[in-house]
Amino acid sequence: MHSLGGAREELKDQLVSDYRTAEISDEDKLILAYAEKLTKEAYTIDIAYIDFLKSHGLSEHALHDIVQVSAYFSYVNLLADGLGVELETE
């Protein structure tokens, strides 16, 4: 990974360690929590959770984008893992 330098490097470390305690906005934490839930336990998401997200400021468009990006990365990771693709090293 390329060095982000200074404060950005510190933020990257915080996000990798635990986004819940990172110095990011509450909205960003909510987005990341939703992406994590989509990844780990999508089957638990119901209309009440969607309403909760909307009540905290996430729009239909934002929810759609989060689902699309999460699904894309899930697909790519499953494809790579299923075919035994090795990560490139620098």
PyRosetta script that sets phi, psi and omega in degrees:
from pyrosetta import init, pose_from_sequence

init()
pose = pose_from_sequence("MHSLGGAREELKDQLVSDYRTAEISDEDKLILAYAEKLTKEAYTIDIAYIDFLKSHGLSEHALHDIVQVSAYFSYVNLLADGLGVELETE")
pose.set_psi(1, 141.9)
pose.set_omega(1, 179.3)
pose.set_phi(2, -73.6)
pose.set_psi(2, 146.6)
pose.set_omega(2, 179.1)
pose.set_phi(3, -70.8)
pose.set_psi(3, 130.7)
pose.set_omega(3, 177.7)
pose.set_phi(4, -90.5)
pose.set_psi(4, -19.8)
pose.set_omega(4, 176.3)
pose.set_phi(5, 74.8)
pose.set_psi(5, 148.6)
pose.set_omega(5, 171.1)
pose.set_phi(6, 45.6)
pose.set_psi(6, -130.8)
pose.set_omega(6, -176.1)
pose.set_phi(7, -62.6)
pose.set_psi(7, -34.1)
pose.set_omega(7, 179.7)
pose.set_phi(8, -65.7)
pose.set_psi(8, -36.7)
pose.set_omega(8, 177.4)
pose.set_phi(9, -65.9)
pose.set_psi(9, -40.6)
pose.set_omega(9, 178.1)
pose.set_phi(10, -63.7)
pose.set_psi(10, -42.9)
pose.set_omega(10, 178.2)
pose.set_phi(11, -63.2)
pose.set_psi(11, -42.8)
pose.set_omega(11, 177.8)
pose.set_phi(12, -57.1)
pose.set_psi(12, -45.2)
pose.set_omega(12, 179.0)
pose.set_phi(13, -61.5)
pose.set_psi(13, -40.9)
pose.set_omega(13, 178.3)
pose.set_phi(14, -62.7)
pose.set_psi(14, -44.1)
pose.set_omega(14, -178.5)
pose.set_phi(15, -66.3)
pose.set_psi(15, -39.8)
pose.set_omega(15, 179.1)
pose.set_phi(16, -67.7)
pose.set_psi(16, -39.0)
pose.set_omega(16, -178.7)
pose.set_phi(17, -69.2)
pose.set_psi(17, -55.0)
pose.set_omega(17, 179.3)
pose.set_phi(18, -170.8)
pose.set_psi(18, 105.8)
pose.set_omega(18, -177.3)
pose.set_phi(19, -59.1)
pose.set_psi(19, -25.1)
pose.set_omega(19, -177.5)
pose.set_phi(20, -64.1)
pose.set_psi(20, -26.6)
pose.set_omega(20, -178.9)
pose.set_phi(21, -108.3)
pose.set_psi(21, 2.9)
pose.set_omega(21, -180.0)
pose.set_phi(22, -70.7)
pose.set_psi(22, 156.7)
pose.set_omega(22, 178.8)
pose.set_phi(23, -84.5)
pose.set_psi(23, 73.1)
pose.set_omega(23, 177.6)
pose.set_phi(24, -132.1)
pose.set_psi(24, 167.2)
pose.set_omega(24, -178.0)
pose.set_phi(25, -67.5)
pose.set_psi(25, 160.0)
pose.set_omega(25, 176.0)
pose.set_phi(26, -61.4)
pose.set_psi(26, -36.3)
pose.set_omega(26, 178.0)
pose.set_phi(27, -63.6)
pose.set_psi(27, -42.3)
pose.set_omega(27, 178.1)
pose.set_phi(28, -63.4)
pose.set_psi(28, -39.2)
pose.set_omega(28, 177.1)
pose.set_phi(29, -64.3)
pose.set_psi(29, -38.7)
pose.set_omega(29, 178.1)
pose.set_phi(30, -64.6)
pose.set_psi(30, -42.2)
pose.set_omega(30, 178.1)
pose.set_phi(31, -62.1)
pose.set_psi(31, -45.9)
pose.set_omega(31, -179.6)
pose.set_phi(32, -66.4)
pose.set_psi(32, -36.9)
pose.set_omega(32, 177.2)
pose.set_phi(33, -63.9)
pose.set_psi(33, -39.8)
pose.set_omega(33, 177.5)
pose.set_phi(34, -64.9)
pose.set_psi(34, -45.0)
pose.set_omega(34, 178.3)
pose.set_phi(35, -61.6)
pose.set_psi(35, -39.9)
pose.set_omega(35, 178.1)
pose.set_phi(36, -64.8)
pose.set_psi(36, -43.6)
pose.set_omega(36, 179.6)
pose.set_phi(37, -63.6)
pose.set_psi(37, -40.5)
pose.set_omega(37, 176.5)
pose.set_phi(38, -59.9)
pose.set_psi(38, -39.3)
pose.set_omega(38, -176.6)
pose.set_phi(39, -74.6)
pose.set_psi(39, -42.8)
pose.set_omega(39, -171.7)
pose.set_phi(40, -97.8)
pose.set_psi(40, -30.4)
pose.set_omega(40, -174.8)
pose.set_phi(41, -153.5)
pose.set_psi(41, 53.5)
pose.set_omega(41, -178.9)
pose.set_phi(42, -56.6)
pose.set_psi(42, -30.4)
pose.set_omega(42, -178.5)
pose.set_phi(43, -62.9)
pose.set_psi(43, -15.0)
pose.set_omega(43, -179.8)
pose.set_phi(44, -90.4)
pose.set_psi(44, -7.7)
pose.set_omega(44, -177.2)
pose.set_phi(45, -77.7)
pose.set_psi(45, 127.7)
pose.set_omega(45, 178.5)
pose.set_phi(46, -132.8)
pose.set_psi(46, -179.9)
pose.set_omega(46, -176.6)
pose.set_phi(47, -61.7)
pose.set_psi(47, -32.1)
pose.set_omega(47, 178.9)
pose.set_phi(48, -63.3)
pose.set_psi(48, -40.1)
pose.set_omega(48, 178.6)
pose.set_phi(49, -68.8)
pose.set_psi(49, -40.1)
pose.set_omega(49, 177.2)
pose.set_phi(50, -62.5)
pose.set_psi(50, -43.2)
pose.set_omega(50, 177.5)
pose.set_phi(51, -61.8)
pose.set_psi(51, -39.1)
pose.set_omega(51, 176.4)
pose.set_phi(52, -59.5)
pose.set_psi(52, -47.1)
pose.set_omega(52, -180.0)
pose.set_phi(53, -61.5)
pose.set_psi(53, -43.7)
pose.set_omega(53, 179.4)
pose.set_phi(54, -64.6)
pose.set_psi(54, -38.2)
pose.set_omega(54, -179.8)
pose.set_phi(55, -67.8)
pose.set_psi(55, -16.0)
pose.set_omega(55, 176.8)
pose.set_phi(56, -102.8)
pose.set_psi(56, 17.7)
pose.set_omega(56, 169.5)
pose.set_phi(57, 100.4)
pose.set_psi(57, -1.1)
pose.set_omega(57, 179.2)
pose.set_phi(58, -84.1)
pose.set_psi(58, 128.9)
pose.set_omega(58, -178.8)
pose.set_phi(59, -84.4)
pose.set_psi(59, 166.4)
pose.set_omega(59, 174.5)
pose.set_phi(60, -56.2)
pose.set_psi(60, -42.2)
pose.set_omega(60, -179.8)
pose.set_phi(61, -61.7)
pose.set_psi(61, -44.6)
pose.set_omega(61, 179.4)
pose.set_phi(62, -62.9)
pose.set_psi(62, -44.4)
pose.set_omega(62, 178.9)
pose.set_phi(63, -60.4)
pose.set_psi(63, -43.6)
pose.set_omega(63, 178.6)
pose.set_phi(64, -59.6)
pose.set_psi(64, -46.8)
pose.set_omega(64, -180.0)
pose.set_phi(65, -61.7)
pose.set_psi(65, -42.0)
pose.set_omega(65, -179.7)
pose.set_phi(66, -63.6)
pose.set_psi(66, -43.6)
pose.set_omega(66, 178.5)
pose.set_phi(67, -64.0)
pose.set_psi(67, -44.5)
pose.set_omega(67, -178.9)
pose.set_phi(68, -61.3)
pose.set_psi(68, -46.6)
pose.set_omega(68, -179.3)
pose.set_phi(69, -66.5)
pose.set_psi(69, -43.0)
pose.set_omega(69, 178.8)
pose.set_phi(70, -62.1)
pose.set_psi(70, -43.5)
pose.set_omega(70, 180.0)
pose.set_phi(71, -65.1)
pose.set_psi(71, -40.0)
pose.set_omega(71, 179.2)
pose.set_phi(72, -61.1)
pose.set_psi(72, -48.9)
pose.set_omega(72, -178.9)
pose.set_phi(73, -66.7)
pose.set_psi(73, -34.9)
pose.set_omega(73, 175.5)
pose.set_phi(74, -61.9)
pose.set_psi(74, -46.0)
pose.set_omega(74, 179.3)
pose.set_phi(75, -60.3)
pose.set_psi(75, -49.7)
pose.set_omega(75, -177.6)
pose.set_phi(76, -62.6)
pose.set_psi(76, -42.3)
pose.set_omega(76, 179.2)
pose.set_phi(77, -65.6)
pose.set_psi(77, -42.4)
pose.set_omega(77, 178.1)
pose.set_phi(78, -63.4)
pose.set_psi(78, -42.1)
pose.set_omega(78, 178.1)
pose.set_phi(79, -61.6)
pose.set_psi(79, -49.1)
pose.set_omega(79, -179.3)
pose.set_phi(80, -64.0)
pose.set_psi(80, -45.3)
pose.set_omega(80, -179.9)
pose.set_phi(81, -64.9)
pose.set_psi(81, -42.7)
pose.set_omega(81, -177.8)
pose.set_phi(82, -66.8)
pose.set_psi(82, -23.6)
pose.set_omega(82, 178.6)
pose.set_phi(83, -103.3)
pose.set_psi(83, 3.8)
pose.set_omega(83, 177.5)
pose.set_phi(84, 67.7)
pose.set_psi(84, 30.4)
pose.set_omega(84, 179.7)
pose.set_phi(85, -67.3)
pose.set_psi(85, 130.2)
pose.set_omega(85, 178.5)
pose.set_phi(86, -89.2)
pose.set_psi(86, 141.3)
pose.set_omega(86, 175.9)
pose.set_phi(87, -69.1)
pose.set_psi(87, 142.9)
pose.set_omega(87, 175.6)
pose.set_phi(88, -75.0)
pose.set_psi(88, 144.0)
pose.set_omega(88, 175.1)
pose.set_phi(89, -108.1)
pose.set_psi(89, 147.8)
pose.set_omega(89, -179.9)
pose.set_phi(90, -88.5)
pose.dump_pdb("model.pdb")
